[in-house]
Amino acid sequence: MNPEVTQYIDQLKPWQKESATALRDIVLKTIPDAEERLQYGKPHYLKNGHYAAVISAAKDKLSFMIFNATELAEIKGYFQSMATPDRKTATIKEGQTTDYKQLAYFLKQASKSI
């Protein structure tokens, strides 16, 4: 685990810290050889030198972006396509129930070809 990423997560609001820790665990379990680094001020995860996922905190939400996600289903209001079609983002808000198993499945599907 990258200490800079740990520091990033530790400074988040308690609910964001809990979600970011769960997302980090998902990435590291789903992609055991992932490179974890703090880039552009956010935790980035790479597989074989290619972006696989990013965790990003904002004032009232936490975002989890998955790369290489063109084939993944969009879930309106939760898991949405970005301007770039190969990226999808889950938006997590305080008090929201988050299906981490589903996100792990999506990450596994998206990262298997990189």
Phi, psi and omega in degrees: 000136181282124181297331177293323177291320177301316179297318178302311183293320182297334182272000180283165173299152184309315181291325177290321179299316179298313180292317180297322177295318178297318179294318178300314178300318179301311182299312184291334175277322182286322180236080186303332181262017181296141172271124180254128178207157175268117181223137184055030178078011182225152175292123177242146180234127182241147174234125181052037178080003180248142178299135176244320183200159176219138172252132183219126179261141173231179186309311187237016181205171173229134180246143177232105182263133177248131179266166180059038191252020183307321185275354182281144180289145175271138176243104187307132179083358182220302185240100191240152175289149176263181178300328176268122188297343181271010180234140173226147184232132171266130177255124183244129179241160181304133178083352181282141173280128182244129179270086182294329177295320178294317178296321177298319178298313179300316180298317179299315180297313184291324187269353185294336182261005178252000000 
